[in-house]
Each structure stands twice: as C-alpha cells, then as structure tokens.
C-alpha cells in the first residue's frame, strides 16, 4: 500500500506551504485522484489520520475529488467513460481510444481558516 507514503508526502508539502505562507492552521486539504490512477482513494482516507498524527495537520479534513477516466474513440470521436463502458465505445463499439483524463493525482487546494 503506497498510499501511506503518498499521504505523508502530501502532509509534508502542506506543512512546507504553511511555513512559506505563514499560515497557522489549515481547515481542509483537497486532492484530485483520477479513476485510472494507481492511487486508491479509500486507502488515502484510511492512511490520512496516521500520516498527520502529532502534526499541525492533525485536525485538518481531507477531501478527495474523483476525476473521471475518459477516452475519445479513435474511430468515431465520441468521448466516454472508459470504466463504465468497459473501454468499448458506446457509439460505434470500437475498442481503440485516446486517453483524455483519469490518471491525474493533484493537490488541488489548501484551505486555511
């Protein structure tokens, strides 16, 4: 489970930003996780309390936004969700697509008090 290391790195990054911006408290951290990324949102949520235990972020809320795994059909151009459609274009039935989104992992926001 690499999510613990990821969340610990996020916590370190946020603490660094807090120092740079002279923030004393952060209310919420917002992450964006793509459906097709190798990161499992539920594991991030489970690891978060351990990663921030004993730090200035201990009372900070973690919010995770899931970004859809979308592709564009190379045959007909339709944009569709690759997971929901099992990678098969709902328009023409083709299985060849251009990946548009879903592999991202972003620290979107740090919301201070």
Protein Blocks (a to p, Z undefined) as FASTA:
>chain_A
ZZlmmmmmmmmmmmmmmmmnopabdfbdcddddfkbcbdfklmmmmmmmmmgoiaklmpc
cdddddddddddfklopacdfklnnopafknopabdcdfbhjaccdfbacdZZ
